[in-house]
Amino acid sequence: MRTRSNRSAALVLGACLAVGLTSGCEWTDTTAQGTPTEQEKLPTDTDEKQSKKHADDFRAWVDAHGTQEQKKAASRVRRVLGEWDAKTGNAYVSTDINGGTKPVKDPMATARALATAFDGWKDAEEGYVSVYDVFGNALLMNEGF
């Protein structure tokens, strides 16, 4: 049965391509400009000194202004990569979630708390923050800040 489904899907796809090619269709990218790309793996850190300084600044801000949940989550932040300004930007928060000395009971809640805290720390018209675990895998992608 699975083979028949795969064959049917291939036939439908082939028919769609044939119709599209003969009717003069063209591929159009409909992704809005400024929209973040999904970064499932933590990007390469090209400036470790700067990303650690961003992490220190972020933790200090959360310690002064964050909720208890955000303060607990911010202790997991190791580096903050990316570029942002008052208009746009992408931030990538590296954590020790799913690793480290103390296990995190709810990694997704911790990631959401970090994204919310980041929103309070940095505000941009079209900024996005993603949170990554200790292995560099995305826990939360493209939350607006």
C-alpha positions as CSV (number, residue, x, y, z in Angstrom):
1,M,0.0,0.0,0.0
2,R,2.8,2.4,0.8
3,T,4.4,1.8,-2.6
4,R,1.1,2.7,-4.3
5,S,0.9,6.0,-2.2
6,N,4.4,6.9,-3.2
7,R,3.7,6.1,-6.8
8,S,0.5,8.2,-6.7
9,A,2.3,11.1,-5.2
10,A,5.0,10.9,-7.8
11,L,2.4,10.9,-10.6
12,V,0.6,13.9,-9.2
13,L,3.8,15.8,-8.8
14,G,4.9,14.9,-12.3
15,A,1.6,16.1,-13.7
16,C,1.8,19.3,-11.8
17,L,5.3,20.0,-13.1
18,A,4.3,19.2,-16.6
19,V,1.3,21.5,-16.4
20,G,3.4,24.2,-14.8
21,L,6.2,24.0,-17.3
22,T,3.9,24.1,-20.3
23,S,1.8,27.0,-19.1
24,G,4.8,29.3,-18.6
25,C,4.8,29.2,-14.8
26,E,7.9,30.4,-13.0
27,W,9.1,29.9,-9.4
28,T,8.5,32.9,-7.3
29,D,10.0,33.4,-3.8
30,T,7.2,34.7,-1.6
31,T,9.3,35.0,1.6
32,A,9.0,38.5,3.0
33,Q,12.2,40.5,3.1
34,G,13.6,40.7,6.6
35,T,12.0,37.4,7.6
36,P,14.4,35.2,9.6
37,T,15.6,31.9,8.2
38,E,15.1,28.9,10.4
39,Q,18.5,28.1,11.9
40,E,18.1,24.6,13.4
41,K,21.8,24.5,14.5
42,L,23.6,27.2,16.4
43,P,25.6,29.3,13.9
44,T,29.4,29.4,14.1
45,D,30.6,31.9,16.7
46,T,33.0,34.2,14.8
47,D,33.7,36.4,17.8
48,E,33.7,34.4,21.1
49,K,34.9,37.4,23.2
50,Q,31.9,39.5,21.9
51,S,29.3,36.7,22.3
52,K,30.5,36.1,25.9
53,K,30.3,39.8,26.6
54,H,26.7,39.9,25.2
55,A,25.8,36.9,27.5
56,D,27.3,38.7,30.5
57,D,25.4,41.9,29.7
58,F,22.1,39.9,29.1
59,R,22.5,38.0,32.4
60,A,23.2,41.3,34.3
61,W,20.1,42.9,32.8
62,V,17.9,39.9,33.6
63,D,19.3,39.9,37.2
64,A,18.2,43.6,37.6
65,H,14.9,43.5,35.7
66,G,13.8,39.9,35.1
67,T,11.3,37.7,36.8
68,Q,12.4,34.8,39.0
69,E,11.8,32.4,36.1
70,Q,13.8,34.5,33.7
71,K,16.7,34.9,36.3
72,K,16.8,31.1,36.7
73,A,16.8,30.7,32.9
74,A,19.4,33.3,32.3
75,S,21.9,31.4,34.5
76,R,21.9,28.9,31.6
77,V,23.1,31.4,29.0
78,R,26.7,30.9,27.8
79,R,26.9,33.0,24.7
80,V,24.7,35.4,22.7
81,L,25.6,35.6,19.0
82,G,24.2,37.7,16.2
83,E,23.8,41.3,15.2
84,W,20.9,43.6,16.0
85,D,20.1,47.2,16.2
86,A,17.0,49.4,16.8
87,K,15.4,48.2,13.5
88,T,16.3,44.6,12.9
89,G,18.5,41.7,13.8
90,N,18.8,38.0,14.7
91,A,20.1,36.8,18.0
92,Y,21.2,33.2,18.8
93,V,21.3,32.3,22.5
94,S,23.6,29.4,23.4
95,T,22.8,27.7,26.7
96,D,23.7,24.6,28.7
97,I,20.2,23.3,28.6
98,N,20.2,19.5,28.2
99,G,23.7,19.5,29.7
100,G,25.5,21.2,32.5
101,T,25.6,20.2,36.2
102,K,21.9,20.8,37.0
103,P,19.3,19.2,34.7
104,V,16.5,21.5,33.4
105,K,13.0,20.1,34.3
106,D,11.3,21.9,31.4
107,P,13.7,22.9,28.6
108,M,11.0,24.6,26.5
109,A,9.7,26.7,29.4
110,T,13.3,27.8,30.1
111,A,13.8,28.6,26.4
112,R,10.6,30.7,26.3
113,A,11.6,32.5,29.5
114,L,14.9,33.4,27.8
115,A,13.2,34.7,24.6
116,T,10.8,36.8,26.7
117,A,13.7,38.2,28.7
118,F,15.6,38.9,25.5
119,D,12.6,40.8,24.2
120,G,12.8,43.1,27.3
121,W,16.5,43.5,27.0
122,K,16.7,44.3,23.3
123,D,13.8,45.8,21.3
124,A,13.8,46.0,17.6
125,E,11.1,46.6,15.0
126,E,11.8,43.2,13.4
127,G,14.2,41.3,15.6
128,Y,14.2,37.6,16.2
129,V,15.8,35.4,18.9
130,S,16.5,31.7,18.8
131,V,17.5,29.6,21.8
132,Y,19.8,26.5,21.5
133,D,20.7,23.7,23.9
134,V,24.2,22.6,24.9
135,F,24.6,20.6,21.7
136,G,23.7,23.5,19.5
137,N,20.2,22.2,18.6
138,A,17.4,24.7,18.4
139,L,14.8,24.6,21.2
140,L,13.0,27.8,20.1
141,M,13.4,29.5,16.8
142,N,12.6,33.0,15.6
143,E,10.7,34.5,18.5
144,G,10.2,38.2,17.9
145,F,11.8,40.8,20.1
